[in-house]
C-alpha cells in the first residue's frame, strides 16, 4: 500500500480518529503527543492524547499498560527516556499493533510520528504527496 509522507490515522483502541501523522522512515519508533503522564501502581500509565495543535483542549484520556521504557536519541543527538505503549493503528484499511513512545510534540505540526517499525511490511512512502489514502 502506498501512503503519503503525511496521513490521517485512527487509533481505535483509544477512540482516536483522523489524527494527522507524519510518516518518517528516518525514525525507528513512532511517537505521539501527550500531556499529563501519570504512572499508576499496577503498571499502567494514564495520559491525554492531544488531537490538535491549534485546539490543544481537544484531548482523549487514555489509560493503558506500560510495555517498556526506552532511551530515544533525537535528531539533534540528545537522548531522552520515554514510556512505550502498544495500541492498534488503522491506516488505509490495514490494522496492526504498533508501539508508541509518549512525548511532547508541542512544537511539531503533526501530533504523531509514524516510524519505520510501524510501517514496515505494509506500506511504501511516496514523499511527493500527502493524504493519499
Secondary structure, DSSP 4 states (H G I P E B T S, - for coil): -EEESEEEEEEGGGTEEEEEEEE-TT-SSEEEEEEEEEE-TTSEEEEEEE--SS-TT-EEEEEEE--EEEEEE-TTS-EEEEEEEEEEEEETTEEEEEEEEEE--TTSSSSEEE-HHHHTTT-EEETT-S---
